[in-house]
């Protein structure tokens, strides 16, 4: 089954520039139904207002990290299976292991390009 390019996507990052870049890459891939959040707390608020089919979140944010957001998403009754892609500049193996144990769907190391984003999303969502 083909992935709907109209699926609602939530992108979470505390840097406006990264939100803009990620939104542009998603648009290049045909995904236009994108909502932005500036941290984990903002993301949880937006998830209370709308259901998302995919979450792409930065790891390092204040006051709530992407890792804490991931644990919240996996523990919430509405969102335990929503695909969650973690984006980070951290290359520490212990972070990757912790994210996998917490239920991350995929992991992207910054900097990345639209090709990398597409391959990571295809691994999670299937062909599009």
Buried (B, 14 or more C-beta within 10 A) or exposed (E): EEBEEEBBBBBBBBEEEBBEBBBEBBEEBEBEBBBBBBBBBBBBEBBEEEEBBBBBBBBBBEEBBBBBBBBBBBEEEEBEEBBBBBBBEBEEEEBBEBBEEBBBBBBBEBEBEBEBBBEBBBEBBEEB
